[in-house]
Amino acid sequence: MSYKTDYNRVAGLGRAGEGVHHFWVQRVTSIALVPLTILFLIPFGRALGGGYEALVATYSSFGNALTAALFLGVAAWHFAIGMQVVIEDYFQGGTRLVLLVLNKLVSFALGAAGVFAIATILFSA
């Protein structure tokens, strides 16, 4: 027998028990993306007109490569969480499950491909 009230049993729980967690992760990643976007765009913008060699020279630096990898990883994570909320709100049934799985796979693949590309430039130059 439980002595908790109905409210105490459900306090802080969303529909699946993790709604508050998603809310805070979305806010933290969006706040983290503000400085990461600026720190990513400055070296990228400087190297943009210089072609392939300029981009390789820019991301051969550990600081620029780390910033780019963090930006891509956090952006992919933020995208995955945002799309998950949209999918959960607007789709039902089997379509919802398929889209949620595809969302995670595509988000992870994009983030991993970006980080791998930056790591390849950093360690091959």
C-alpha positions in Angstrom: 0.0 0.0 0.0 1.3 3.4 -1.0 0.9 6.5 1.1 1.6 8.9 -1.7 -1.1 11.1 -3.0 -2.1 11.0 -6.7 -0.2 14.2 -7.4 3.0 12.9 -5.7 3.0 9.7 -7.8 2.9 11.7 -11.1 4.8 14.9 -10.2 7.5 15.7 -12.7 6.6 12.9 -15.0 5.5 13.5 -18.6 3.5 11.0 -20.6 6.5 8.7 -20.9 8.3 9.9 -17.7 10.9 11.9 -19.5 9.2 15.0 -20.8 11.0 17.3 -18.3 14.3 15.8 -19.3 13.8 16.5 -23.0 12.7 20.0 -22.2 15.9 20.8 -20.3 18.2 19.0 -22.7 16.7 21.0 -25.6 17.2 24.3 -23.6 20.8 23.4 -22.6 21.8 22.4 -26.2 20.2 25.6 -27.6 22.1 27.7 -25.1 25.3 25.8 -25.9 24.8 26.3 -29.6 24.9 30.1 -29.4 28.7 30.4 -28.6 29.5 27.2 -30.5 27.9 28.7 -33.7 29.8 31.9 -33.4 33.1 30.0 -32.7 32.4 27.7 -35.6 31.4 30.4 -38.1 34.4 32.7 -37.6 37.1 30.4 -38.8 34.8 28.8 -41.4 33.9 32.2 -42.8 37.6 33.2 -43.1 38.4 30.0 -44.9 35.3 29.8 -47.1 36.6 31.6 -50.1 40.0 30.0 -50.1 39.0 26.5 -51.4 39.9 23.1 -50.1 43.4 24.0 -49.0 42.2 26.8 -46.8 39.6 24.6 -45.1 42.2 21.9 -44.5 44.6 24.4 -43.1 41.9 25.9 -40.8 40.7 22.6 -39.4 44.2 21.2 -39.0 44.3 23.4 -35.9 43.2 21.5 -32.8 41.1 24.4 -31.4 39.2 24.9 -34.6 38.7 21.2 -35.1 37.4 20.7 -31.5 35.0 23.6 -31.9 33.7 22.3 -35.2 33.3 18.8 -33.8 31.5 20.1 -30.7 29.2 22.3 -32.8 28.3 19.4 -35.1 27.7 17.0 -32.2 25.6 19.3 -30.2 23.6 20.5 -33.3 22.9 16.9 -34.3 21.7 16.1 -30.7 19.5 19.3 -30.6 18.1 18.4 -34.0 17.2 14.8 -32.9 15.4 16.0 -29.8 13.5 18.7 -31.6 12.4 16.4 -34.4 11.4 13.7 -31.8 9.0 16.2 -30.2 7.5 17.1 -33.6 7.1 13.4 -34.5 5.5 12.5 -31.2 3.1 15.4 -31.5 1.9 14.8 -35.1 2.2 11.1 -35.9 0.5 8.0 -34.4 0.9 4.3 -34.7 3.5 2.5 -36.8 4.4 5.6 -38.7 5.4 7.3 -35.5 7.7 4.4 -34.5 9.4 4.2 -37.9 9.9 8.0 -38.0 11.3 8.0 -34.4 13.8 5.3 -35.3 14.8 7.0 -38.6 15.1 10.3 -36.7 17.7 8.8 -34.3 19.6 7.0 -37.1 19.8 10.0 -39.4 20.7 12.4 -36.6 23.4 10.1 -35.3 24.7 9.4 -38.8 24.9 13.2 -39.6 26.7 14.0 -36.4 29.1 11.1 -36.6 29.9 11.8 -40.3 30.6 15.5 -39.4 32.9 14.6 -36.5 34.6 11.9 -38.6 35.3 14.4 -41.4 36.7 16.9 -38.9 38.8 14.2 -37.3 40.1 13.0 -40.7 41.2 16.6 -41.6 42.8 17.1 -38.1 44.8 13.8 -38.1 45.7 13.6 -41.7 47.3 17.0 -42.1 
